Amino acid sequence: MSCRRSEALAFSLVTEINHAMAKLVDIWDSIGIMEDQRVERMQTVKKHIDGLLHSMIKEEEALRHCIKTNIITSQKQLDTLCLELGLEPYKLEEDLTVLQMEKNLQCRVESLLKEKNERLRELSDLKKQDEELCVTLCATPYYIPSGSVPSRTQLQELQEHVKKLGNEKESRVKVFSGLRQDIRSLMDEMGHEPESSLERESICPDSDIFLLTHDNIKALKLLLSQLEMKKESLISARDKLKERATSLWNRLSCPESEGEAFREAAMSTLSDDIRQWQGYVEHLEELQMAQLEEVVDKVRQELVVLWDKCMLGSEQREPFSVHFCDDHYTEELLSLHDNELLRMKAFYETAQPILEDLEKWKRNWALFQEFQRKAADPNRFSNRGGSLLKESKDRAKVQKLLPKLEEELRSRVEVWGKNQGTSFLVQGQRIMDYISSQWEEHRLQKDKEKNERMTKITETSQFKTPTKRALGSTYTTPTPNKIKKTPNMLAPCTATVSSTSSASSSSGSSTTFVCVPGRPQLSAKRSKTTEASSGPRVLLQEFNSDKKPVPMSYSAFTSELSRKANTDAFLNSTVKDML
């Protein structure tokens, strides 16, 4: 269709030229222009038409050349862009005209240029952020070769890098702000004035004065730890001054209202506290000098209390006895007593774990001895309200705890010896020797008590020689010795039983039963003939010989035993457990 229109336009152009030339000829005829002039004029018209067509042809040729040049340039530019952007080379479609090729190439070039510019703009923004963060954090920037167009992967990695640095900055800002706040608080609390440039910068309100580097964080942490140590030192100094003031108050018997008023006085900083306490201690020390003798006596009382707490023996107290007994009261003597008091307080603080364990051992040792004493008491078998069972459990607990405490003491004493280079002494002897001496003393006491019981039993026991009786003799029971009874003692009693047997006329036997306070003594000789004729005789029945003998069960026996428990007589063999 387009070809027919162009051909019609060309034919119309030729027709128009023919018509125009016909009109010119008519005009020339009407004017009367001669042939020569017509030819000249025709040549002029031809020249104009040829020049116009030639000019148009030339321009179109130039246009065609320009288009071809543009295609070549666009192709080269497109190849360069594909290379810079990391894209595959662009391929033109086949059977395209020159104008179509130029248009496609131009569109592709414009698209790639737009993408390139976007990448470069994004790169510029990210690099700016990266550089700022790296300067603040003293980190290494993300490397992208200068003058190159970053790929999408590089831009994504750079974006992640910037995000990571941003998070790191937030974290460090939080740490920095926390450290600086703590430093400011400590300085305000102590009343400390900044001395170094770091201290001045740390409390500066400008948040950008510090680079958020690891070295600066370490420096601030070190400064904070130093200030904390200084605070602890100031608190310790203040507490020592308070302790000193309290000690002086007690020594001088100052009015409590004065001390309370000073303690409740408004204090601003630790430095101010220390200055005020120091002034008050100096004031009390001046008062102390005026009451020197009374103060020295009070210090000596405190020393005696500490010596007793530390369980010092006479040999350990001997080196200071010269000053302790000195009645020439001077400031130097008071200073010696104060130094000794401080030394003993320091020793007590160091040895307190050992002393506490030793005190715990002594408490359990006292319980152990009390249980041993109760074990020798016959009244414990009354077991009113389950007390015997509870006593047994408590005794087992104490017996199990004592070795553990002794082993713990042994370990603590060994550590003390390694650290102090000396042995830990209690009442002038090593602590384990002290414990061994307590056990040995307990053993000797038990042996002594046992010997005394055996001696008493030997003295109070009465033995009778058995006699033979003639066949047919009757069974007689001798009257027991009468001894005045006390509320807590049953008199020793002796019973002799004689019996005869029809099977033997020449043999007889007697039974002697002895009840002694403190230790059971059961002695019986019984013949087969006696058992066959009269049956076994229960000891409790013999003790109650005024009653008619009846058969007795174990429950009746224990009931009778409980009823007799208020005396010192032992009527069963369980007392052997105490021996």
Secondary structure, 3 states (H helix, E strand, C coil): CHHHHHHHHHHHHHHHHHHHHHHHHHHHHHHCCCHHHHHHHHHHHHHHHHHHHHHHHHHHHHHHHHHHHHHHHHHHHHHHHHHHHCCCCCCCCCCCCHHHHHHHHHHHHHHHHHHHHHHHHHHHHHHHHHHHHHHHHCCCCCCCCCCCCCCHHHHHHHHHHHHHHHHHHHHHHHHHHHHHHHHHHHHHHHCCCCCCHHHHHHCCCCCCCCCCCHHHHHHHHHHHHHHHHHHHHHHHHHHHHHHHHHHHHHHHCCCHHHHHHHHCCCCCCHHHHHHHHHHHHHHHHHHHHHCHHHHHHHHHHHHHHHHHHCCCCHHHHHHHHHHHCCCCCCHHHHHHHHHHHHHHHHHHHHHHHHHHHHHHHHHHHHHHHHHHHHHCCHHHHHCHHHHHHHHHHHHHHHHHHHHHHHHHHHHHHHHHHHHHCCCCEECCEEHHHHHHHHHHHHHHHHHHHHHHHHHHHHHHCCCCCCCCCCCCCCCCCCCCCCCCCECCECCCEEEEEEEEECCEEEEEEEEEEEEECCEEECCCCCCHHHHHHHCCCCHHHHHCCCCCCCCCCHHHHHHHHHHCCCCCCCCCHHHHHHC
